[in-house]
């Protein structure tokens, strides 16, 4: 039950935060960074932080790439 709750929290966080930037590559890059961080924390709780970071980065990048700027816009990314 604890893992399901943690996974749900991570997915909700990713969906809420991955759309930083105005281009598809900006959103994918920021999504990968956010996803890696969330995944590492989640993975650390189950003893696999590197695997969690890799999975989180992949999910975050994918979510950021498919998110439209008009639906979620958190402003200009820090690297621009």
C-alpha positions in Angstrom: 0.0 0.0 0.0 2.8 2.4 0.9 4.5 1.8 -2.5 1.2 2.5 -4.4 0.8 5.7 -2.5 4.3 6.8 -3.2 4.0 5.9 -6.9 0.7 7.9 -7.1 2.4 10.9 -5.5 5.3 10.7 -7.9 3.1 10.5 -10.9 1.0 13.4 -9.8 4.1 15.5 -9.2 5.5 14.6 -12.6 2.3 15.5 -14.3 2.0 18.8 -12.5 5.6 19.9 -13.0 6.9 18.6 -16.3 5.7 21.3 -18.6 8.3 24.0 -17.9 9.4 25.7 -21.1 8.0 26.8 -24.4 9.4 24.1 -26.8 9.0 20.4 -26.8 12.7 19.9 -26.0 12.5 22.3 -23.1 9.6 20.5 -21.6 11.2 17.1 -22.2 14.5 18.2 -20.6 12.8 19.8 -17.5 10.5 16.7 -17.2 13.5 14.4 -17.3 15.3 16.4 -14.5 12.2 16.6 -12.3 11.4 12.9 -13.0 15.0 11.8 -12.1 14.8 13.6 -8.8 11.4 12.2 -7.9 12.4 8.8 -9.1 15.6 8.8 -7.1 13.7 9.6 -3.9 11.1 7.0 -4.6 13.8 4.4 -5.6 15.7 5.2 -2.4 12.7 4.2 -0.4 12.7 0.8 -1.9 16.5 0.3 -2.1 17.0 1.1 -5.8 17.8 4.9 -6.3 19.6 4.6 -9.6 16.8 2.5 -11.2 14.2 4.9 -9.8 16.1 7.9 -11.2 16.3 6.3 -14.6 12.7 5.3 -14.7 11.6 8.7 -13.4 13.7 10.5 -16.0 12.2 8.5 -18.8 8.6 9.0 -17.6 9.3 12.7 -16.9 10.9 13.3 -20.4 8.0 11.5 -22.1 5.4 13.4 -20.1 7.1 16.7 -20.8 7.4 15.9 -24.5 3.7 15.2 -24.9 2.5 18.1 -22.8 1.2 21.1 -24.6 2.5 24.5 -23.6 -1.1 25.9 -23.7 -2.3 23.4 -21.1 0.5 23.8 -18.5 2.9 26.7 -18.5 5.1 27.3 -15.5 7.1 30.0 -17.2 10.5 30.3 -18.8 13.0 27.5 -17.8 16.1 28.5 -15.9 18.5 27.4 -18.7 17.1 30.0 -21.2 
